[in-house]
Amino acid sequence: MTERMERQSLGKTELTPLPAPDESDESLLEFPDNRLLIELCGEYDCNLAQIEHHMDVQIVRRGNRLAVIGAPADRARTGAVLKTLYERLEGGRPVDPGAIDGALRSGGGAVGSGRQGLPSAGGPEEIVTRRKIVEPRGPAQKAYVRSMFEKELVFGTGPAGTGKTYLAVAVGVNLFINGHVDRIVLSRPAVEAGERLGFLPGDMKDKVDPYMQPLYDALNDFLPRRQVARLIEEKRIEIAPLAFMRGRTLSGAFVLLDEAQNTTPMQMKMFLTRLGEGSRMVVTGDRSQLDLPSGMRSGLADAERLLARVPGVGFSRFTSRDVVRHPLVARIVEAYDADARKRAAQRQDGRPEGAAPDAEG
């Protein structure tokens, strides 16, 4: 017994259903605009290949229709993703690997709504900046962005590649260009990542800029370079080491502390108490990448413990499943996490790290 091929008419124009051959593992989706279908497929069908790899299906183009071959549940999810991406194209938005990844992570839910300013709670978030529109990928990033818009203090913690710093800078730029804050203050502790760099040449800016470069990179993604340079000159954007924050009260500002795992508890307390009227503060870090001297406590871990139940403070925690860089990065993070869990278990058992369990028998 075979089931009839499913057919969904996508887009704003509904067409008369056409008869389809009987197939037990195939769904057929029709797209009214062939030009948009070409963009949906991508050059050499690269977009379809990305979806196939993630969804474990095969997608075959037949004229202005796409046949999706695979298990029923996979076909349904793939159809939802394709529909979301096609509607995005109808709205004049491009489909690139990032947009596809976002649709795959959200299971085909709405990707982008075109709103300016503060997103409403519960809706799909977009971060509108001068140079690009940033769309959070997956539930963890969406919750993180929503928390940054809604709360005055937010902690974003988790492994590298999850978009913690990038999204925070995007939110800061959005709030700035929409007049919700008067300035942006970006900071990092100037701690060497396991290397001894020695004395760097130049003035103070030359010495600290290498530590701040990731923040400059993010700003230049969201604002024209000349505007970034002018705003820095006018002190409306400040990029400074954490040590420069002491004694200040930051009012009407969006304040980001990046790489916060490398703060001491006293530095973290000092930073958090800089928060002034009309400001928002975001703290990001990855406790697994600690560069402090051995035995020194991390201010980030202390703050998470002490502020866990304080009203008005938001916590967004990412895992390896939320990594949005190269897929290999997620597997690297998982390997390191598994090793850390193994070493922790060995310490609890009183065995030397790396020792094999006692054999039975």
C-alpha positions in Angstrom: 0.0 0.0 0.0 1.4 3.4 -1.0 0.5 6.8 0.3 -0.2 9.7 -2.1 2.6 12.2 -2.5 2.1 15.2 -0.3 1.9 18.6 -2.1 2.2 22.0 -0.5 1.7 25.2 -2.4 4.2 27.8 -1.1 4.2 31.5 -1.4 1.5 34.1 -1.7 0.0 32.6 -4.9 -2.1 29.5 -4.4 -2.1 27.2 -7.5 -4.5 24.4 -8.4 -3.2 21.1 -7.0 -1.6 18.9 -9.7 -1.8 15.1 -9.7 1.4 13.5 -8.4 2.6 9.9 -8.7 2.3 7.7 -5.7 5.5 7.5 -3.6 5.8 6.3 -0.1 8.8 8.4 1.0 8.4 11.6 -1.0 6.8 15.1 -0.6 6.4 17.6 -3.3 6.6 21.4 -2.7 5.7 23.9 -5.4 7.1 27.5 -5.6 5.2 30.0 -7.7 8.2 32.3 -8.5 10.9 30.5 -10.3 13.4 33.3 -9.8 13.1 33.1 -6.1 13.3 29.3 -6.3 16.7 29.7 -8.0 17.9 31.9 -5.1 16.5 29.4 -2.6 18.5 26.6 -4.2 21.7 28.6 -4.3 24.6 28.3 -6.7 25.1 24.7 -7.7 22.2 23.9 -5.2 24.6 24.6 -2.3 21.7 25.8 -0.1 19.8 22.5 -0.7 23.0 20.6 0.1 23.2 22.3 3.5 19.6 21.5 4.3 20.1 17.9 3.1 23.1 17.4 5.3 21.3 18.6 8.4 17.9 17.0 7.8 19.0 13.6 6.5 16.8 14.0 3.4 17.4 14.2 -0.4 16.0 17.3 -2.2 15.5 17.0 -6.0 14.4 20.0 -8.2 11.7 19.3 -10.7 10.9 22.5 -12.6 9.3 24.9 -10.1 8.9 22.2 -7.5 11.2 20.5 -5.0 10.8 16.8 -4.2 11.8 16.0 -0.6 12.7 12.3 -0.1 13.1 10.8 3.3 11.3 9.8 6.5 7.9 11.5 7.1 9.1 13.5 10.1 12.2 14.7 8.3 10.2 15.6 5.2 7.8 17.7 7.3 10.7 19.6 9.1 12.4 20.2 5.7 9.2 21.5 4.2 8.9 24.0 7.1 12.5 25.2 6.7 12.1 25.6 2.9 8.8 27.5 3.4 10.5 29.8 5.9 13.4 30.5 3.6 11.1 31.1 0.6 9.0 33.6 2.5 12.2 35.3 3.5 13.1 35.8 -0.1 9.6 37.0 -0.8 10.2 39.7 1.8 13.3 40.9 -0.1 15.8 39.3 2.3 18.7 37.1 1.1 19.2 33.5 2.0 22.8 32.8 3.0 24.4 30.0 5.1 23.6 31.9 8.3 19.9 32.3 7.5 19.7 28.6 6.6 21.4 27.7 9.9 18.9 29.9 11.8 15.9 28.3 10.1 17.3 24.8 10.7 17.9 25.6 14.4 14.4 27.1 14.8 12.8 24.1 13.0 11.4 26.3 10.3 9.9 29.0 12.6 9.8 32.6 11.5 13.2 34.0 10.8 13.2 37.8 11.1 10.4 40.3 11.3 12.0 43.6 10.2 11.3 45.5 13.5 13.3 48.4 14.6 14.3 49.1 18.2 13.2 46.8 21.1 11.7 43.5 20.0 8.5 42.5 21.8 8.7 39.6 24.2 8.1 36.2 22.7 8.6 37.3 19.1 11.4 36.5 16.7 14.3 38.9 17.3 16.2 40.9 14.8 19.0 43.3 15.6 19.1 46.2 13.2 22.4 48.0 12.8 23.8 50.4 10.2 25.5 47.8 8.1 23.5 44.6 8.6 20.6 43.0 10.3 21.7 40.3 12.7 19.3 37.4 13.3 19.9 35.1 16.4 20.2 31.4 15.5 18.4 29.0 17.6 16.5 29.2 20.9 19.6 29.9 23.1 20.6 33.0 21.1 17.0 34.2 20.8 16.6 34.0 24.6 20.0 35.8 25.1 19.0 38.7 22.8 15.6 39.0 24.4 17.2 39.1 27.8 19.6 41.9 26.8 16.7 44.0 25.5 14.6 43.4 28.6 17.0 43.3 31.6 19.6 45.9 32.9 22.2 43.3 33.7 22.8 40.0 31.7 25.4 37.3 32.0 26.1 35.3 28.8 28.3 32.3 29.5 29.4 29.3 27.5 32.0 28.0 25.0 33.6 29.9 22.2 31.7 30.3 18.9 28.2 30.7 20.4 27.9 34.4 19.5 28.0 35.8 23.0 30.2 38.8 22.3 29.0 39.4 18.7 25.4 39.5 19.6 26.1 41.8 22.7 27.9 44.3 20.5 25.1 44.2 18.0 22.5 44.9 20.7 24.7 47.8 22.0 24.8 49.3 18.5 21.1 48.9 18.0 20.3 50.6 21.3 22.8 53.4 20.4 21.5 54.2 16.9 17.9 54.1 18.2 18.6 56.6 21.0 18.1 54.2 23.9 21.6 54.8 25.2 24.0 57.8 24.7 27.2 55.8 24.4 28.8 52.3 24.2 31.5 51.2 26.5 33.3 47.9 25.7 35.9 46.4 28.1 38.1 43.4 28.6 40.6 42.4 31.2 44.1 42.8 29.6 45.2 39.2 30.4 47.5 37.3 28.2 46.1 34.0 26.9 48.8 31.7 28.3 51.6 33.6 26.6 54.2 36.1 27.8 54.2 38.9 25.2 56.6 41.2 27.0 56.5 45.0 26.7 54.6 46.2 23.6 55.9 49.3 21.8 53.9 52.6 21.4 51.6 54.7 23.6 48.9 53.3 25.9 46.4 52.8 23.0 49.0 50.8 21.0 49.7 48.6 24.0 46.0 47.7 24.8 44.5 47.6 21.3 45.7 44.0 20.6 43.6 42.8 23.6 40.6 44.8 22.3 40.8 43.8 18.6 37.8 41.4 18.7 35.6 44.3 19.9 36.9 46.6 17.1 36.1 43.8 14.6 32.5 43.4 15.9 31.9 47.2 15.8 33.2 47.4 12.2 30.7 44.7 11.3 27.7 46.9 12.4 28.9 50.4 11.8 30.8 52.1 8.9 34.5 52.3 9.7 34.6 56.0 9.5 31.7 56.4 11.8 33.3 54.0 14.3 36.5 56.1 14.2 34.6 59.4 14.6 32.5 58.0 17.5 35.6 56.8 19.3 37.2 60.2 18.8 34.1 61.8 20.3 34.1 59.4 23.3 30.7 58.1 22.4 32.2 54.7 21.9 34.9 53.7 24.4 37.0 50.6 24.2 39.2 50.2 27.3 40.8 47.6 29.6 38.9 46.7 32.7 41.4 48.5 34.9 40.3 51.9 33.4 36.8 51.4 34.8 37.6 52.0 38.4 36.0 55.1 39.9 33.6 55.7 37.1 29.8 55.8 37.1 28.5 54.8 33.7 25.1 56.4 33.1 23.0 56.3 29.9 25.4 53.7 28.4 25.5 50.2 27.0 28.4 48.5 28.8 30.0 45.2 27.8 32.6 43.2 29.8 34.0 40.5 27.6 36.2 37.6 28.6 34.9 38.0 32.2 36.3 34.7 33.3 39.7 36.4 33.5 38.5 38.9 36.2 39.2 38.5 39.9 36.2 38.7 42.3 37.2 42.2 43.3 37.5 43.3 39.7 34.1 41.9 38.9 32.5 43.7 41.9 34.2 46.9 40.9 32.8 46.6 37.3 29.3 45.6 38.3 29.0 48.6 40.6 29.8 51.0 37.7 26.2 50.6 36.5 24.4 54.0 36.4 20.9 55.4 35.6 19.7 54.5 32.1 22.4 52.0 31.5 22.5 48.3 30.4 25.3 46.0 31.2 26.3 42.7 29.6 29.0 40.3 31.0 30.2 37.5 28.7 32.8 34.7 29.4 33.7 31.1 29.1 34.8 29.5 32.4 36.6 26.8 30.5 39.1 29.3 29.0 40.6 30.7 32.2 43.9 32.6 31.8 44.3 33.7 35.5 47.3 32.4 37.5 46.8 28.9 38.9 44.7 28.9 42.1 43.1 32.3 41.6 39.3 32.4 41.7 37.4 33.7 38.7 35.1 36.7 39.3 32.7 35.4 36.7 32.1 32.2 38.7 31.7 34.2 41.9 29.2 36.6 40.3 27.1 33.7 38.9 26.9 32.2 42.3 26.2 35.4 44.3 23.7 36.9 41.8 21.8 33.8 40.8 18.6 34.9 42.7 19.0 38.7 42.4 15.9 40.3 40.7 16.6 42.1 37.4 19.7 40.0 36.6 19.5 37.6 33.5 21.6 34.5 32.9 22.0 33.0 29.4 24.0 29.8 29.3 25.2 28.2 26.1 26.5 24.7 25.3 28.4 23.1 22.5 25.0 22.6 20.8 24.8 26.4 20.4 28.1 26.8 18.5 27.5 28.7 15.3 31.0 28.7 13.9 32.4 25.8 11.8 30.7 22.5 12.9 34.1 21.2 13.9 34.3 23.8 16.6 31.3 22.2 18.3 33.0 18.8 18.2 36.2 20.3 19.6 34.2 21.9 22.5 32.5 18.6 23.2 35.8 16.7 23.3 37.3 19.2 25.8 34.0 19.1 27.9 34.1 15.3 28.0 37.7 15.3 29.1 36.9 17.9 31.9 34.1 15.7 33.2 36.3 12.6 33.1 39.1 14.4 35.1 36.5 15.7 37.6 35.2 12.2 38.1 38.7 10.9 38.7 39.4 13.5 41.3 36.2 12.6 43.1 37.3 8.9 43.1 40.7 9.8 44.5 42.5 8.5 41.4 45.3 10.3 39.6 44.2 12.1 36.5 44.6 9.9 33.5 44.6 6.7 35.5 42.5 3.8 34.2 39.7 2.5 36.5 40.4 -0.7 38.4 39.7 -3.9 36.5 37.0 -6.2 37.8 37.5 -9.9 38.4 
